[in-house]
Amino acid sequence: MIRLKPNAHKAWEKRGTALVRLGRDREAIASFNKALEVKPDYARAHYYKATCYARQEKVEPAIASLQRAIELDSRSQEDAKSDQAFSAILANKAFQQVINGA
């Protein structure tokens, strides 16, 4: 068990990204949510959450998380265009609108 300081949003993010590498997206989402409890405007946690949802082909939460990430940091839009994590939802019209700014 990893013990983390409750206010360490970056530690929760790192835990989440480690879980992603292990293919444990549901647990990763929980870690990203913890990061967002501490720092709701943390764009990277929203972005990583979007990637987890996309890999699970959960289009609506993926898009919602990505849109929030883009609102907080416009670089997220460019990142999403080439991120393989979104490949499962790449053909989705709503996703295309988000990454193309339509």
C-alpha positions, -999 to 999 in steps of 0.1 A, spaced: 0 0 0 13 34 -10 8 61 16 4 96 3 0 130 18 -37 138 13 -28 173 -1 -2 161 -25 -21 163 -58 10 155 -78 16 123 -58 -20 112 -66 -13 120 -103 19 99 -102 1 71 -85 -26 73 -112 -1 73 -141 17 43 -126 -17 24 -124 -23 34 -161 10 17 -170 -2 -14 -152 -35 -13 -172 -55 -6 -141 -76 23 -155 -104 22 -129 -80 25 -100 -61 52 -119 -93 72 -123 -98 70 -86 -63 84 -80 -69 112 -105 -101 120 -87 -82 123 -54 -58 147 -71 -88 167 -82 -103 167 -47 -71 185 -36 -67 207 -67 -99 209 -88 -82 230 -115 -53 205 -121 -55 201 -159 -32 171 -162 -54 150 -138 -85 158 -160 -65 149 -191 -53 116 -177 -88 108 -166 -100 114 -201 -74 90 -215 -86 63 -190 -122 67 -200 -112 67 -237 -94 34 -234 -125 20 -218 -145 34 -247 -166 56 -223 -170 84 -247 -191 109 -227 -169 110 -196 -138 110 -218 -150 140 -236 -162 158 -205 -128 153 -188 -109 163 -219 -130 195 -223 -123 204 -187 -86 198 -193 -87 221 -223 -105 248 -204 -77 248 -179 -48 243 -203 -53 247 -240 -22 225 -247 -44 196 -238 -62 200 -271 -30 196 -291 -19 167 -269 -51 148 -275 -47 150 -313 -17 127 -312 -23 107 -280 -28 70 -288 -49 66 -256 -77 82 -275 -76 58 -305 -107 39 -294 -128 70 -296 -110 88 -324 -137 83 -350 -164 97 -326 -178 130 -341 -181 147 -307 -145 138 -298 -134 152 -332 -152 184 -325 -134 188 -291 -99 182 -305 -105 203 -336 -121 232 -316 -154 230 -335 
